[in-house]
């Protein structure tokens, strides 16, 4: 993902977030009201809540409130409405090495983004509901459960980022921010789709030694992370890069350090 500058035109990001909180057109409930247990599913479906978030996540929550689409990527959903609606779960947890992020590696034989590390996620199903309100929340949790085996009841959704576009696959992606309040065991549920599931300490993502610029043979370049024996690049790396930046966690790194990608990437 190629990011633009930190200034861009005004968008309806804040109004979209308000729809998630107010439940307009869906089953979300106001911030501060959760469903059963401490997760974010509840009897009425997913909700957006910041109750009980650890303080270290406050910068991410604040960034989610103010970040504009063009500050995340220059690839935005087509105005025609084309594209397949999808969602990813950006899940933060508290691991042995401190704050961490859940990632997975897609199976190499997949036609779309095969072999790439990514956030759990996928296309919305009809039963997920309205793509403009709570559909992406349901899809992000459902796909994460199907791909990693996590219990969605232990996940608290605390924010939603602007929808983005992946031209190579035609997906319109809603990034959903989650706090892994009650972690459960994860694994590659279906080897035909997922090669492995792993967590990455945020400290490793911010370490300048693990940062580089990935360069595709076609000339496209974007941020990359060399962590957990994986090269994280493309859409996933672009979102992580921008979150680190707007949360104030980014550390100066050598942007001239290049990592070449092959033609299959």
Phi and psi restraints in degrees (value plus and minus 20) as a CYANA .aco file:
   2 UNK   PHI    -121.3   -81.3
   2 UNK   PSI     106.1   146.1
   3 UNK   PHI    -117.6   -77.6
   3 UNK   PSI     135.1   175.1
   4 UNK   PHI    -114.3   -74.3
   4 UNK   PSI    -190.5  -150.5
   5 UNK   PHI     -92.2   -52.2
   5 UNK   PSI     154.9   194.9
   6 UNK   PHI    -102.1   -62.1
   6 UNK   PSI     -15.7    24.3
   7 UNK   PHI    -142.3  -102.3
   7 UNK   PSI     117.3   157.3
   8 UNK   PHI    -175.5  -135.5
   8 UNK   PSI     154.1   194.1
   9 UNK   PHI     -88.3   -48.3
   9 UNK   PSI     136.4   176.4
  10 UNK   PHI     -86.6   -46.6
  10 UNK   PSI     122.6   162.6
  11 UNK   PHI    -147.5  -107.5
  11 UNK   PSI    -197.5  -157.5
  12 UNK   PHI    -117.5   -77.5
  12 UNK   PSI       5.8    45.8
  13 UNK   PHI     -75.2   -35.2
  13 UNK   PSI     -68.6   -28.6
  14 UNK   PHI     -85.0   -45.0
  14 UNK   PSI     -56.6   -16.6
  15 UNK   PHI     -87.6   -47.6
  15 UNK   PSI     -56.7   -16.7
  16 UNK   PHI     -82.0   -42.0
  16 UNK   PSI     -63.8   -23.8
  17 UNK   PHI     -83.5   -43.5
  17 UNK   PSI     -57.0   -17.0
  18 UNK   PHI     -83.1   -43.1
  18 UNK   PSI     -53.4   -13.4
  19 UNK   PHI     -85.5   -45.5
  19 UNK   PSI     -56.8   -16.8
  20 UNK   PHI     -84.2   -44.2
  20 UNK   PSI     -59.8   -19.8
  21 UNK   PHI     -95.2   -55.2
  21 UNK   PSI     -57.1   -17.1
  22 UNK   PHI    -103.4   -63.4
  22 UNK   PSI     -39.8     0.2
  23 UNK   PHI      64.1   104.1
  23 UNK   PSI      -8.1    31.9
  24 UNK   PHI     -80.2   -40.2
  24 UNK   PSI     100.6   140.6
  25 UNK   PHI      55.2    95.2
  25 UNK   PSI     -11.9    28.1
  26 UNK   PHI    -174.8  -134.8
  26 UNK   PSI    -178.5  -138.5
  27 UNK   PHI    -134.3   -94.3
  27 UNK   PSI      -5.0    35.0
  28 UNK   PHI     -89.8   -49.8
  28 UNK   PSI     137.3   177.3
  29 UNK   PHI    -143.9  -103.9
  29 UNK   PSI     143.7   183.7
  30 UNK   PHI     -78.3   -38.3
  30 UNK   PSI     130.8   170.8
  31 UNK   PHI     -73.2   -33.2
  31 UNK   PSI     115.0   155.0
  32 UNK   PHI      77.7   117.7
  32 UNK   PSI     -22.3    17.7
  33 UNK   PHI    -142.1  -102.1
  33 UNK   PSI      88.3   128.3
  34 UNK   PHI    -121.2   -81.2
  34 UNK   PSI     146.7   186.7
  35 UNK   PHI    -107.0   -67.0
  35 UNK   PSI    -173.5  -133.5
  36 UNK   PHI     -84.2   -44.2
  36 UNK   PSI     128.2   168.2
  37 UNK   PHI      44.3    84.3
  37 UNK   PSI    -177.9  -137.9
  38 UNK   PHI    -128.7   -88.7
  38 UNK   PSI     -10.8    29.2
  39 UNK   PHI    -102.9   -62.9
  39 UNK   PSI    -183.6  -143.6
  40 UNK   PHI    -142.5  -102.5
  40 UNK   PSI      -4.5    35.5
  41 UNK   PHI    -107.5   -67.5
  41 UNK   PSI     -83.1   -43.1
  42 UNK   PHI      50.2    90.2
  42 UNK   PSI     156.6   196.6
  43 UNK   PHI     -93.6   -53.6
  43 UNK   PSI     -45.7    -5.7
  44 UNK   PHI    -119.9   -79.9
  44 UNK   PSI     -14.4    25.6
  45 UNK   PHI      86.0   126.0
  45 UNK   PSI    -189.0  -149.0
  46 UNK   PHI     -85.5   -45.5
  46 UNK   PSI     128.7   168.7
  47 UNK   PHI    -152.3  -112.3
  47 UNK   PSI     142.0   182.0
  48 UNK   PHI    -128.0   -88.0
  48 UNK   PSI     100.3   140.3
  49 UNK   PHI    -164.4  -124.4
  49 UNK   PSI     123.8   163.8
  50 UNK   PHI    -134.8   -94.8
  50 UNK   PSI      -7.2    32.8
  51 UNK   PHI     -81.9   -41.9
  51 UNK   PSI     107.3   147.3
  52 UNK   PHI      55.7    95.7
  52 UNK   PSI      -8.8    31.2
  53 UNK   PHI     -83.7   -43.7
  53 UNK   PSI     122.6   162.6
  54 UNK   PHI     -84.7   -44.7
  54 UNK   PSI     129.2   169.2
  55 UNK   PHI     -79.9   -39.9
  55 UNK   PSI     -51.0   -11.0
  56 UNK   PHI     -86.6   -46.6
  56 UNK   PSI     -36.5     3.5
  57 UNK   PHI    -109.0   -69.0
  57 UNK   PSI     -28.5    11.5
  58 UNK   PHI     -74.9   -34.9
  58 UNK   PSI     -63.1   -23.1
  59 UNK   PHI     -81.0   -41.0
  59 UNK   PSI     -54.1   -14.1
  60 UNK   PHI     -90.1   -50.1
  60 UNK   PSI     -62.7   -22.7
  61 UNK   PHI     -82.0   -42.0
  61 UNK   PSI     -62.3   -22.3
  62 UNK   PHI     -85.8   -45.8
  62 UNK   PSI     -59.2   -19.2
  63 UNK   PHI     -82.6   -42.6
  63 UNK   PSI     -58.7   -18.7
  64 UNK   PHI     -82.6   -42.6
  64 UNK   PSI     -50.0   -10.0
  65 UNK   PHI     -93.1   -53.1
  65 UNK   PSI     -50.2   -10.2
  66 UNK   PHI    -133.2   -93.2
  66 UNK   PSI     -32.8     7.2
  67 UNK   PHI     -90.6   -50.6
  67 UNK   PSI     117.7   157.7
  68 UNK   PHI    -121.6   -81.6
  68 UNK   PSI     134.2   174.2
  69 UNK   PHI     -72.7   -32.7
  69 UNK   PSI     -66.9   -26.9
  70 UNK   PHI     -91.9   -51.9
  70 UNK   PSI     -29.7    10.3
  71 UNK   PHI    -103.5   -63.5
  71 UNK   PSI     -33.7     6.3
  72 UNK   PHI    -115.5   -75.5
  72 UNK   PSI     -61.3   -21.3
  73 UNK   PHI    -185.0  -145.0
  73 UNK   PSI     133.8   173.8
  74 UNK   PHI    -104.2   -64.2
  74 UNK   PSI     -28.0    12.0
  75 UNK   PHI    -115.6   -75.6
  75 UNK   PSI      83.3   123.3
  76 UNK   PHI    -132.9   -92.9
  76 UNK   PSI     139.0   179.0
  77 UNK   PHI     -75.2   -35.2
  77 UNK   PSI     120.5   160.5
  78 UNK   PHI     -79.3   -39.3
  78 UNK   PSI     119.9   159.9
  79 UNK   PHI     -84.8   -44.8
  79 UNK   PSI     -41.2    -1.2
  80 UNK   PHI     -90.6   -50.6
  80 UNK   PSI     -33.8     6.2
  81 UNK   PHI      69.1   109.1
  81 UNK   PSI     -18.8    21.2
  82 UNK   PHI     -87.6   -47.6
  82 UNK   PSI     140.4   180.4
  83 UNK   PHI      93.0   133.0
  83 UNK   PSI     130.1   170.1
  84 UNK   PHI    -111.7   -71.7
  84 UNK   PSI     102.5   142.5
  85 UNK   PHI     -87.4   -47.4
  85 UNK   PSI     112.0   152.0
  86 UNK   PHI    -169.2  -129.2
  86 UNK   PSI     155.0   195.0
  87 UNK   PHI    -170.5  -130.5
  87 UNK   PSI     131.4   171.4
  88 UNK   PHI    -146.8  -106.8
  88 UNK   PSI     132.7   172.7
  89 UNK   PHI    -125.1   -85.1
  89 UNK   PSI      95.6   135.6
  90 UNK   PHI    -116.1   -76.1
  90 UNK   PSI      75.7   115.7
  91 UNK   PHI    -124.6   -84.6
  91 UNK   PSI      96.1   136.1
  92 UNK   PHI    -116.0   -76.0
  92 UNK   PSI     117.2   157.2
  93 UNK   PHI    -153.0  -113.0
  93 UNK   PSI     157.4   197.4
  94 UNK   PHI    -135.3   -95.3
  94 UNK   PSI      81.6   121.6
  95 UNK   PHI    -124.0   -84.0
  95 UNK   PSI    -194.3  -154.3
  96 UNK   PHI     -78.6   -38.6
  96 UNK   PSI     -50.2   -10.2
  97 UNK   PHI    -121.9   -81.9
  97 UNK   PSI      -1.3    38.7
  98 UNK   PHI      79.3   119.3
  98 UNK   PSI    -180.2  -140.2
  99 UNK   PHI     -73.7   -33.7
  99 UNK   PSI     119.4   159.4
 100 UNK   PHI    -163.8  -123.8
 100 UNK   PSI     147.9   187.9
 101 UNK   PHI    -146.9  -106.9
 101 UNK   PSI     118.1   158.1
 102 UNK   PHI    -108.3   -68.3
 102 UNK   PSI     107.9   147.9
 103 UNK   PHI    -152.6  -112.6
 103 UNK   PSI     147.5   187.5
 104 UNK   PHI    -161.4  -121.4
 104 UNK   PSI     139.7   179.7
 105 UNK   PHI    -132.5   -92.5
 105 UNK   PSI     101.9   141.9
 106 UNK   PHI     -90.5   -50.5
 106 UNK   PSI     127.5   167.5
 107 UNK   PHI     -79.3   -39.3
 107 UNK   PSI     120.4   160.4
 108 UNK   PHI     -85.7   -45.7
 108 UNK   PSI     -45.0    -5.0
 109 UNK   PHI    -102.5   -62.5
 109 UNK   PSI     -24.9    15.1
 110 UNK   PHI     -86.3   -46.3
 110 UNK   PSI     122.0   162.0
 111 UNK   PHI     -91.3   -51.3
 111 UNK   PSI     -54.1   -14.1
 112 UNK   PHI    -126.6   -86.6
 112 UNK   PSI      96.6   136.6
 113 UNK   PHI      39.2    79.2
 113 UNK   PSI      13.0    53.0
 114 UNK   PHI     -79.9   -39.9
 114 UNK   PSI     116.0   156.0
 115 UNK   PHI      60.5   100.5
 115 UNK   PSI     -24.9    15.1
 116 UNK   PHI    -105.0   -65.0
 116 UNK   PSI     119.1   159.1
 117 UNK   PHI     -86.7   -46.7
 117 UNK   PSI     124.7   164.7
 118 UNK   PHI    -177.1  -137.1
 118 UNK   PSI     151.2   191.2
 119 UNK   PHI     -97.6   -57.6
 119 UNK   PSI     131.9   171.9
 120 UNK   PHI     -80.9   -40.9
 120 UNK   PSI     123.8   163.8
 121 UNK   PHI     139.9   179.9
 121 UNK   PSI     158.1   198.1
 122 UNK   PHI     154.0   194.0
 122 UNK   PSI    -188.8  -148.8
 123 UNK   PHI     -92.1   -52.1
 123 UNK   PSI     129.7   169.7
 124 UNK   PHI     -91.3   -51.3
 124 UNK   PSI     119.7   159.7
 125 UNK   PHI    -117.3   -77.3
 125 UNK   PSI     137.9   177.9
 126 UNK   PHI     -74.2   -34.2
 126 UNK   PSI     -56.6   -16.6
 127 UNK   PHI     -92.2   -52.2
 127 UNK   PSI     -30.8     9.2
 128 UNK   PHI     -91.0   -51.0
 128 UNK   PSI     -43.5    -3.5
 129 UNK   PHI      78.7   118.7
 129 UNK   PSI    -180.9  -140.9
 130 UNK   PHI     -83.9   -43.9
 130 UNK   PSI      99.8   139.8
 131 UNK   PHI     -82.9   -42.9
 131 UNK   PSI     -39.0     1.0
 132 UNK   PHI    -108.0   -68.0
 132 UNK   PSI     -31.0     9.0
 133 UNK   PHI    -147.9  -107.9
 133 UNK   PSI    -120.5   -80.5
 134 UNK   PHI    -112.7   -72.7
 134 UNK   PSI     -23.7    16.3
 135 UNK   PHI     -75.7   -35.7
 135 UNK   PSI     -68.6   -28.6
 136 UNK   PHI     -82.6   -42.6
 136 UNK   PSI     -52.6   -12.6
 137 UNK   PHI     -84.4   -44.4
 137 UNK   PSI     -66.8   -26.8
 138 UNK   PHI     -83.1   -43.1
 138 UNK   PSI     -64.2   -24.2
 139 UNK   PHI     -83.3   -43.3
 139 UNK   PSI     -61.6   -21.6
 140 UNK   PHI     -82.1   -42.1
 140 UNK   PSI     -64.4   -24.4
 141 UNK   PHI     -89.0   -49.0
 141 UNK   PSI     -62.8   -22.8
 142 UNK   PHI     -83.1   -43.1
 142 UNK   PSI     -67.6   -27.6
 143 UNK   PHI     -84.8   -44.8
 143 UNK   PSI     -58.6   -18.6
 144 UNK   PHI     -82.7   -42.7
 144 UNK   PSI     -60.3   -20.3
 145 UNK   PHI     -86.1   -46.1
 145 UNK   PSI     -63.2   -23.2
 146 UNK   PHI     -87.1   -47.1
 146 UNK   PSI     -52.9   -12.9
 147 UNK   PHI    -111.6   -71.6
 147 UNK   PSI     -53.9   -13.9
 148 UNK   PHI    -137.1   -97.1
 148 UNK   PSI     -31.7     8.3
 149 UNK   PHI      59.1    99.1
 149 UNK   PSI     -14.2    25.8
 150 UNK   PHI     -87.5   -47.5
 150 UNK   PSI     136.8   176.8
 151 UNK   PHI    -109.6   -69.6
 151 UNK   PSI      93.0   133.0
 152 UNK   PHI     -83.5   -43.5
 152 UNK   PSI     -39.9     0.1
 153 UNK   PHI     -86.2   -46.2
 153 UNK   PSI     -39.2     0.8
 154 UNK   PHI    -111.8   -71.8
 154 UNK   PSI     -14.8    25.2
 155 UNK   PHI    -127.1   -87.1
 155 UNK   PSI     109.2   149.2
 156 UNK   PHI    -128.4   -88.4
 156 UNK   PSI      95.6   135.6
 157 UNK   PHI     -98.1   -58.1
 157 UNK   PSI     106.6   146.6
 158 UNK   PHI    -142.9  -102.9
 158 UNK   PSI     -18.8    21.2
 159 UNK   PHI    -195.7  -155.7
 159 UNK   PSI     143.8   183.8
 160 UNK   PHI    -157.2  -117.2
 160 UNK   PSI     110.0   150.0
 161 UNK   PHI    -112.0   -72.0
 161 UNK   PSI     143.8   183.8
 162 UNK   PHI     -79.7   -39.7
 162 UNK   PSI     128.9   168.9
 163 UNK   PHI     -87.9   -47.9
 163 UNK   PSI     120.4   160.4
 164 UNK   PHI    -144.1  -104.1
 164 UNK   PSI     155.9   195.9
 165 UNK   PHI    -151.0  -111.0
 165 UNK   PSI     118.8   158.8
 166 UNK   PHI    -133.1   -93.1
 166 UNK   PSI      78.3   118.3
 167 UNK   PHI     -77.2   -37.2
 167 UNK   PSI     -58.5   -18.5
 168 UNK   PHI     -84.5   -44.5
 168 UNK   PSI     -48.9    -8.9
 169 UNK   PHI    -134.7   -94.7
 169 UNK   PSI     -29.3    10.7
 170 UNK   PHI      55.5    95.5
 170 UNK   PSI      -0.9    39.1
 171 UNK   PHI    -108.6   -68.6
 171 UNK   PSI     116.6   156.6
 172 UNK   PHI    -119.0   -79.0
 172 UNK   PSI      93.7   133.7
 173 UNK   PHI    -130.0   -90.0
 173 UNK   PSI     108.2   148.2
 174 UNK   PHI    -121.4   -81.4
 174 UNK   PSI      93.1   133.1
 175 UNK   PHI    -100.1   -60.1
 175 UNK   PSI     103.1   143.1
 176 UNK   PHI    -128.1   -88.1
 176 UNK   PSI     106.3   146.3
 177 UNK   PHI    -112.1   -72.1
 177 UNK   PSI     109.7   149.7
 178 UNK   PHI    -151.5  -111.5
 178 UNK   PSI     130.2   170.2
 179 UNK   PHI    -130.5   -90.5
 179 UNK   PSI     103.5   143.5
 180 UNK   PHI    -101.9   -61.9
 180 UNK   PSI      56.6    96.6
 181 UNK   PHI     -83.4   -43.4
 181 UNK   PSI     -60.6   -20.6
 182 UNK   PHI    -147.4  -107.4
 182 UNK   PSI      67.2   107.2
 183 UNK   PHI     -82.1   -42.1
 183 UNK   PSI     125.2   165.2
 184 UNK   PHI    -149.8  -109.8
 184 UNK   PSI     145.3   185.3
 185 UNK   PHI     -82.8   -42.8
 185 UNK   PSI     121.9   161.9
 186 UNK   PHI    -146.4  -106.4
 186 UNK   PSI     138.2   178.2
 187 UNK   PHI    -184.4  -144.4
 187 UNK   PSI     149.1   189.1
 188 UNK   PHI     -99.3   -59.3
 188 UNK   PSI      82.5   122.5
 189 UNK   PHI     -86.4   -46.4
 189 UNK   PSI     -64.7   -24.7
 190 UNK   PHI    -144.3  -104.3
 190 UNK   PSI      89.0   129.0
 191 UNK   PHI     -82.1   -42.1
 191 UNK   PSI     -40.8    -0.8
 192 UNK   PHI     -92.7   -52.7
 192 UNK   PSI     -38.9     1.1
 193 UNK   PHI    -135.0   -95.0
 193 UNK   PSI     -52.5   -12.5
 194 UNK   PHI    -148.1  -108.1
 194 UNK   PSI     106.5   146.5
 195 UNK   PHI    -100.7   -60.7
 195 UNK   PSI     -61.7   -21.7
 196 UNK   PHI    -183.2  -143.2
 196 UNK   PSI     142.0   182.0
 197 UNK   PHI    -144.4  -104.4
 197 UNK   PSI     114.5   154.5
 198 UNK   PHI    -171.9  -131.9
 198 UNK   PSI     142.8   182.8
 199 UNK   PHI    -132.8   -92.8
 199 UNK   PSI     129.7   169.7
 200 UNK   PHI    -144.7  -104.7
 200 UNK   PSI     102.9   142.9
 201 UNK   PHI     -79.7   -39.7
 201 UNK   PSI     117.4   157.4
 202 UNK   PHI     -78.7   -38.7
 202 UNK   PSI     -52.9   -12.9
 203 UNK   PHI     -80.8   -40.8
 203 UNK   PSI     -53.6   -13.6
 204 UNK   PHI     -92.4   -52.4
 204 UNK   PSI     -54.3   -14.3
 205 UNK   PHI     -89.8   -49.8
 205 UNK   PSI     -51.0   -11.0
 206 UNK   PHI    -109.3   -69.3
 206 UNK   PSI     -28.7    11.3
 207 UNK   PHI     -89.4   -49.4
 207 UNK   PSI      98.4   138.4
 208 UNK   PHI     -75.5   -35.5
 208 UNK   PSI     -47.9    -7.9
 209 UNK   PHI     -86.8   -46.8
 209 UNK   PSI     -39.6     0.4
 210 UNK   PHI    -121.2   -81.2
 210 UNK   PSI     -10.8    29.2
 211 UNK   PHI    -129.7   -89.7
 211 UNK   PSI     128.5   168.5
 212 UNK   PHI    -182.1  -142.1
 212 UNK   PSI     156.3   196.3
 213 UNK   PHI    -131.2   -91.2
 213 UNK   PSI      99.9   139.9
 214 UNK   PHI    -105.0   -65.0
 214 UNK   PSI     114.3   154.3
 215 UNK   PHI    -143.7  -103.7
 215 UNK   PSI     101.0   141.0
 216 UNK   PHI    -104.0   -64.0
 216 UNK   PSI     130.0   170.0
 217 UNK   PHI     -75.4   -35.4
 217 UNK   PSI     -45.6    -5.6
 218 UNK   PHI     -97.1   -57.1
 218 UNK   PSI     -26.3    13.7
 219 UNK   PHI      85.2   125.2
 219 UNK   PSI     -30.7     9.3
 220 UNK   PHI     -87.4   -47.4
 220 UNK   PSI     119.3   159.3
 221 UNK   PHI    -153.9  -113.9
 221 UNK   PSI     127.5   167.5
 222 UNK   PHI    -185.3  -145.3
 222 UNK   PSI     149.6   189.6
 223 UNK   PHI     -84.1   -44.1
 223 UNK   PSI     131.7   171.7
 224 UNK   PHI    -166.0  -126.0
 224 UNK   PSI     137.9   177.9
 225 UNK   PHI    -151.6  -111.6
 225 UNK   PSI     111.4   151.4
 226 UNK   PHI    -124.7   -84.7
 226 UNK   PSI      74.0   114.0
 227 UNK   PHI    -159.4  -119.4
 227 UNK   PSI     128.4   168.4
 228 UNK   PHI      29.5    69.5
 228 UNK   PSI      25.5    65.5
 229 UNK   PHI      37.5    77.5
 229 UNK   PSI       9.5    49.5
 230 UNK   PHI    -156.6  -116.6
 230 UNK   PSI     131.7   171.7
 231 UNK   PHI    -124.6   -84.6
 231 UNK   PSI      89.0   129.0
 232 UNK   PHI    -112.3   -72.3
 232 UNK   PSI     100.9   140.9
 233 UNK   PHI    -165.0  -125.0
 233 UNK   PSI    -192.2  -152.2
 234 UNK   PHI      47.7    87.7
 234 UNK   PSI    -167.1  -127.1
 235 UNK   PHI     -74.4   -34.4
 235 UNK   PSI     -68.1   -28.1
 236 UNK   PHI     -81.4   -41.4
 236 UNK   PSI     -67.4   -27.4
 237 UNK   PHI     -84.5   -44.5
 237 UNK   PSI     -56.4   -16.4
 238 UNK   PHI     -83.8   -43.8
 238 UNK   PSI     -62.4   -22.4
 239 UNK   PHI     -87.8   -47.8
 239 UNK   PSI     -63.2   -23.2
 240 UNK   PHI     -79.9   -39.9
 240 UNK   PSI     -65.3   -25.3
 241 UNK   PHI     -76.4   -36.4
 241 UNK   PSI     -65.9   -25.9
 242 UNK   PHI     -91.3   -51.3
 242 UNK   PSI     -56.0   -16.0
 243 UNK   PHI     -84.4   -44.4
 243 UNK   PSI     -64.0   -24.0
 244 UNK   PHI     -80.1   -40.1
 244 UNK   PSI     -60.5   -20.5
 245 UNK   PHI     -85.6   -45.6
 245 UNK   PSI     -72.8   -32.8
 246 UNK   PHI     -94.8   -54.8
 246 UNK   PSI     -39.3     0.7
 247 UNK   PHI    -102.8   -62.8
 247 UNK   PSI     -27.3    12.7
 248 UNK   PHI      59.5    99.5
 248 UNK   PSI      -2.2    37.8
 249 UNK   PHI    -115.8   -75.8
 249 UNK   PSI     -33.7     6.3
 250 UNK   PHI     -85.3   -45.3
 250 UNK   PSI     118.4   158.4
 251 UNK   PHI    -133.2   -93.2
 251 UNK   PSI     128.6   168.6
 252 UNK   PHI     -74.9   -34.9
 252 UNK   PSI     114.1   154.1
 253 UNK   PHI    -160.7  -120.7
 253 UNK   PSI     142.6   182.6
 254 UNK   PHI    -101.3   -61.3
 254 UNK   PSI      80.6   120.6
 255 UNK   PHI     -95.1   -55.1
 255 UNK   PSI     -29.5    10.5
 256 UNK   PHI    -106.7   -66.7
 256 UNK   PSI     -28.7    11.3
 257 UNK   PHI     -92.0   -52.0
 257 UNK   PSI      97.9   137.9
 258 UNK   PHI    -129.6   -89.6
 258 UNK   PSI     120.4   160.4
 259 UNK   PHI    -144.1  -104.1
 259 UNK   PSI      94.0   134.0
 260 UNK   PHI     -96.0   -56.0
 260 UNK   PSI     123.0   163.0
 261 UNK   PHI    -123.2   -83.2
 261 UNK   PSI     136.4   176.4
 262 UNK   PHI    -113.3   -73.3
 262 UNK   PSI     158.0   198.0
 263 UNK   PHI     -89.1   -49.1
 263 UNK   PSI     -39.0     1.0
 264 UNK   PHI    -100.9   -60.9
 264 UNK   PSI     -31.2     8.8
